[in-house]
Amino acid sequence: MSVVSSLYTGAAGLNSHGEALSVVGDNIANVNTIGYKLSRANFEDVLAQSVGGGNETGLGSRIADVQKILTQGALLGTGVATDLAIKGDGFFAVKGSAAGLDGTFYTRAGQFHLDKDGYMVNADDLKAQGYTVNAQGVLVKSLTDIQLSNAPIPPVATTQATIAGNLDSTSAPMDAVTNPWDLTNPEGTSNFSTSMTVYDSLGDSHSVTVFYRNDSATGWNYYALADGAEVTGGTPGTWSQIGTGTMTFDTSGNLTAGGTGTIATTFNGAAAQTITVDLTQVTGYASKSTVTYLDQNGYGSGSLSGISINSEGTITGIFSNGQQRTVGQVLLADFKAADQMSRIGSNLYIETEASGTALLGEAASGGRGTISAGSLEQSNVDLAQQFVDMIAFQRGFQSNSKTIQTADQMLQELINLKR
């Protein structure tokens, strides 16, 4: 190999080590970039010629490829419901325009938010891909832009109510002759009362008070009353009785009759409704009268006030009326050779022939990782390792420059022979 060739060998080493240093610089620059995956420069030798007898002469080195290292980054908790991180394999799919391209892109950066139209988008307004729900609130498993509806959910009228508690068996029975039940004086002609809220067909709430009266040692009557101003045909300022019934207990305080009651009424402007009241959990023990559980199945209309996302990407809407329901699902994409995707900037990748086609599906299925809401995945760059690599590449660059310097000196000596 000639001395002149040594110059080109050293130059090749300078180029390859300079390019490798650029890769390290890119990694260090992105040490705080969410979802960033570090790159590694892989060197290979360059063969100049093959001499007979098995002697082979090289011509330096070059960068064979810049490999993406897709190891897991640490998760950073943010507490923001729409911040998403992936634990394991997979990428978020986002759609829109980026880097002069239109289509679907893939990213590990899950810094999403809801825009004014309810779309789940990232900082570049690319729309997250997944499933949405139809008008009936059923998840439609067809890939689309994730959009959470801003429309309020409709009200549901109360049709069932449950009351659990105890009626004090030692309460003094009220005489039906000297102290009969009086709708105008329910507090003075009953032993105990409790109130519950029910909803009509328009979603308006109404307070129903149930008065309990001990008419004998083992028998109780109850009366459900509502404000007459809220009931069709009622008189404002007076009670309207909308339900009544009798409960009987045995000598052990167990309910033997009257476990189911009925409230039937029509609230102003709403449809007529019948409410079935479950009283089977009421006891008649010799202890203070109390209510231990009260529930009903109605609710008013409500607007979306927040969301939560589970490990499978299912989005649950939290509504102002206290209801929760599924409103969408975030999907993940996986690839046969994910490290062969191409970077296009903005934390985005595109699929290539080498990476294979995106395999979109639900998180925690098909080898895909899980989703951690309220978190972001940090860069997987190890600064200590990058600084070590930087030193190694710097020394390699210096050494190759010495090759060029030495070859130049040798050529100078050759020229000096002529003097």
Order of alpha helices (4+ residues) and beta strands (2+ residues): alpha-beta-beta-beta-beta-beta-beta-beta-beta-beta-beta-beta-beta-beta-beta-beta-beta-beta-beta-beta-beta-beta-beta-beta-beta-beta-beta-beta-beta-alpha
